[in-house]
Every structure is written in C-alpha cells, then in structure tokens.
Amino acid sequence: SAVISQKPSRDICQRGTSLTIQCQVDSQVTMMFWYRQQPGQSLTLIATANQGSEATYESGFVIDKFPISRPNLTFSTLTVSNMSPEDSSIYLCSGGTEAFFGQGTRLTVV
Amino acid sequence: AQKITQTQPGMFVQEKEAVTLDCTYDTSDQSYGLFWYKQPSSGEMIFLIYQGSYDEQNATEGRYSLNFQKARKSANLVISASQLGDSAMYFCAIRNTPLVFGKGTRLSVIA
C-alpha cells in the first residue's frame, strides 16, 4: 500500500494570498489526484496530474485558480491562488490506485 | 456518468453492536471498483475496504465487511462489534478512474 505524505496539514491564510500544498508518494505512480472537500460536503475531484503533461481539470476548476505541478512520478503540488473565504476547505491528494490519500490540508481563509 | 447514493445522513449504534451503512451506485461500466472510507474529525481519509465488480466473494477486512449485491447495485458496509473510535463520517466511492464519492453517513457510536 502506498504511503502518501501531504503538507501542510492545516493553514490559516489571508484572502488574496496563495498557498501551495505538497503531496509526496513513497512509490512511483502514473497519476495523482487532487480533491476538495468543502465544509459538510463530500469530496470533489479538482484535477488529475500526470507526469510530463498538463493537469486535466474537472468542470468548475481552472488552472489559473488551481495550478498544479507534477515534476516527477512521486511528487505533486497544488496551489490555491488569490484565495477567498469560499476556498476554505480540506484539500486531499491521492495517487496510483487511488485507494490511499494524504492526510489532507485543512485550509481556512480569513 | 457514475453516481453513488448514501441515503443515511446520520446513524447511531450502541457500542459492541453491528451496524450497516447503505450505499447504492449507478454505472454503465462492466468493470469498476467500490471503496469505503472513514473520515474522522481530523479530516484524513482512511481506506477501509475494496470490492471489485468481478469479485464473487464479499470483501472483508477485520471488523469491516462489504455486502455486495451486484444485481441490486448496492455495496453496503457492515461494521461488527462497534467501538467508540468508529464514530466518524463514512464515504462510499466508485471508481473507473477517478473516484466518485457519495455524500457520506455520519456514524455515532454510543457507549
């Protein structure tokens, strides 16, 4: 089973700033996935990140707001840009078989 | 499009009793996977159990078992001998890449 490390685990940010979340997998995986969980809601896929190509974004999510990097087969970052209070959520990454997730990043925008 | 329905927003169970959390799904794919996750208040998503659409036996993992009824498109999670630490949100998900999640069921275990 893959071990996925995600950081930071939580942050409180000022509106208008950006936060970059890191996700590290302990083995090489082809695809990595980024999800958002708004308060009291279920998980929604933001994008799928393949190494060496641009991420594929789901409807309602755009690269300018959520730029993703995938520099190698074990690492990815998600940036939440120009944050507003509506971006307050838990952000989770997963990789490979998708069964396992990182610990999540609880973001609060004030 | 794939869809997961969890009809129980909240459930209560007495400690040491068994509880069933309902999950129905909709997919036109022949090959798919079904997952259950536990999400405690910390926010992390903990993988519990997996059932492949071609698996003939119901999946089991310790106190967790998955009651898979393919014709009815249901994949209920059974937790036996509930413990106080089982209190959490539980999500059912289906995969034909990527995962699609249900709305979740909040389980509260009462001493």
Interface residues (C-beta under 8 A of the other chain):
Chain A: S1 M31 F33 Q37 Q41 S42 L43 T44 L45 T48 I90 L92 S94 E98 A99 F100 F101 G102 Q103 G104 R106
Chain B: F35 Y37 S42 G43 E44 M45 F47 Y50 F91 A93 R95 T97 P98 L99 F101 G102 K103 G104
